[in-house]
């Protein structure tokens, strides 16, 4: 089987194709079907790889990279200073319900990093009316650990 896959037909050299037409038909059909099967397999694997990368975030990241490249290399200096094209502050809309659900999902999955921007995260919890603040829990855990260490030393 392996020899036929690599194109080596020496395993079948004991038989003549002219005297054994079924052998020629089987060899041809094996070669054809294996090529079709492997092509379908590779197409499926490629489709899975593309599907993972084909989401909104990767699209927006690529768009941002292209825009940055255009701004750096294709605009004249006076064009870069136009406030109509490049405002100092950009505003965007975030739906509160969707944001609340996403934050709760991140906390539940353990992906919510509480060490970065703690003040901003506390403010976000207040605005989203989320009672379970993992930053407070970690602060309490650290406080309890410090108290236990002090008790051990005493």
Secondary structure, 3 states (H helix, E strand, C coil): CHHHHHCCCHHHCCCCCCCCHHHHHHHHHHHHHHHHHHHHHHHHHHHHHHHHHCCHHHHHHHHHHHHHHHHHHCCCHHHHCCCCCCCCCCCCCCCHHHHHHHHHHHHHHCCCCCCCCHHHHHHHHHHHCCCCCHHHHHHHHHHHHHHHHHHHHC
